[in-house]
C-alpha cells in the first residue's frame, strides 16, 4: 500500500493528528457541559435559598402559595434554557465531528483513487473490466455516503426544529398556568 517509508510516516502522522483532533473536540465539549452544569447547580442553589427565605417570610398560606407560584415560571424557564444549552453544545460537537469525518473520508477517497490508478497502470492486459468494476463500487460507496450524510443532516434539522417547538410550547404552557394562578 505504501511504497516509501515517507508515505507510511505521513499516513501515521495524519492518523495521529486526526485522533488528536477528535479527542480535543470531545474534551472541549465535555468541558463546556461541565461548566454549564456547575453554573446551573450554583444558580439552582442560590434560587432555592432565596425562594426558601421568601417562603419563610410569608405571612399567611395564600401569600406562601403566591410566592411559590411566582417561583415556578422562572424555574421552568431556566430548565428550558439549560436543556437548550445542552442541545446546542451537543449539536455543535456533532457538527464538528461530522466535518472531521467528511474530511477524512475525502482524503481516504483520494488515496483509494490514487492507489486504484496506480494499480490500473501496472495491471496485466485485460484487467480493465475488473478495474472498472472496482471504480464503480467506489462510486456507489461515495454516493451512499453522500446520501447518508444528507439524511443525517435532515434528521438533525428536524430534531432541532422539534426541540425548539417543544421548548416554546413548554414556556407558553407554564406562562399560561402562572397567569391563570395569579388571577385566582
Residue pairs with C-beta under 8 A, 6 or more apart in sequence:
1 115
2 8
2 11
14 107
18 100
18 104
21 100
22 97
22 100
25 93
25 96
25 97
25 100
26 93
28 93
29 89
29 90
29 92
29 93
32 89
33 86
33 89
36 82
36 85
36 86
36 89
40 78
40 82
43 78
44 78
47 71
47 74
47 75
47 78
51 67
51 68
51 71
54 67
54 71
55 64
55 67
55 68
58 64
58 67
66 182
69 178
69 181
69 182
70 178
72 174
72 177
72 178
73 174
73 175
73 178
76 170
76 171
76 174
77 171
77 174
80 167
80 170
80 171
83 163
83 167
84 163
84 167
87 160
87 163
91 156
91 160
94 156
98 149
98 152
102 149
105 145
109 138
109 142
112 138
113 138
116 131
116 134
116 135
116 138
119 131
120 127
120 128
120 131
123 130
123 131
